[in-house]
Amino acid sequence: MFVLNGLMGYNSRDPEIFRAKVLAAAVLILLVSMVATWYEMKYVVWGQTVEARVVEGPVERKTTRRFRERSETLVKYSFFDPELKKNRNEEDRVPADWRANETVLPGQTSPARTATVQFIPGDEFSSRIDGRVNWLAMTIFFGSLLVAAGALAVFFKGYYDHQRRVAASAERPSTVGRSGSGRR
């Protein structure tokens, strides 16, 4: 509870406010992971895979974020989108140990540097190197759904137990207003 005390502002005198904050945080986590999962599901449902020609890269560059320097490797590639009927030139960040394939492309005699790319036809700037899946977001989303389903089951069990108790008490004769002594 110590961690939640500072993080969520837990106040033992008002547990309902704490529960509301926990619920709001859970809903926020569910929504953010839902958006990331939707992005992943687009590739599963509408995505296509193609061999793209590596135009430039992998190029290592340094980035800074919150006073920390980080290396990232960027690869630029080109492929034909049949829905847009044009070549698309796009880029993706890859792990530092990533290597391009050596493949003979149609109409060429010598091998070219290629990368297997997933893309959504007709949607520019929606491509990525094949195999780059955000498993964490999908795990959080589906885990959140399981927790929500469990919470709903507990809620409805409590609700139906309450309704059963109310119905049972309505069947018993009421003792309200009687003194029990027999004198009036």
Stockholm file with secondary structure:
# STOCKHOLM 1.0

chainA/1-184         MFVLNGLMGYNSRDPEIFRAKVLAAAVLILLVSMVATWYEMKYVVWGQTVEARVVEGPVERKTTRRFRERSETLVKYSFFDPELKKNRNEEDRVPADWRANETVLPGQTSPARTATVQFIPGDEFSSRIDGRVNWLAMTIFFGSLLVAAGALAVFFKGYYDHQRRVAASAERPSTVGRSGSGRR
#=GR chainA/1-184 SS CHHHHHHHCCCTTCHHHHHHHHHHHHHHHHHHHHHHHHHHHHHHHHCEEEEEEEEEEEEEEEEEETTEEEEEEEEEEEEEETTTTEEEEEEEEECTTCCCEEECCTTCSSCEEEEEEEECTTCTTCEEETTCCCHHHHHHHHHHHHHHHHHHHHHHHHHHHHHHHHHHHHHSCCCTTCCSSSCC
#=GC SS_cons         CHHHHHHHCCCTTCHHHHHHHHHHHHHHHHHHHHHHHHHHHHHHHHCEEEEEEEEEEEEEEEEEETTEEEEEEEEEEEEEETTTTEEEEEEEEECTTCCCEEECCTTCSSCEEEEEEEECTTCTTCEEETTCCCHHHHHHHHHHHHHHHHHHHHHHHHHHHHHHHHHHHHHSCCCTTCCSSSCC
//
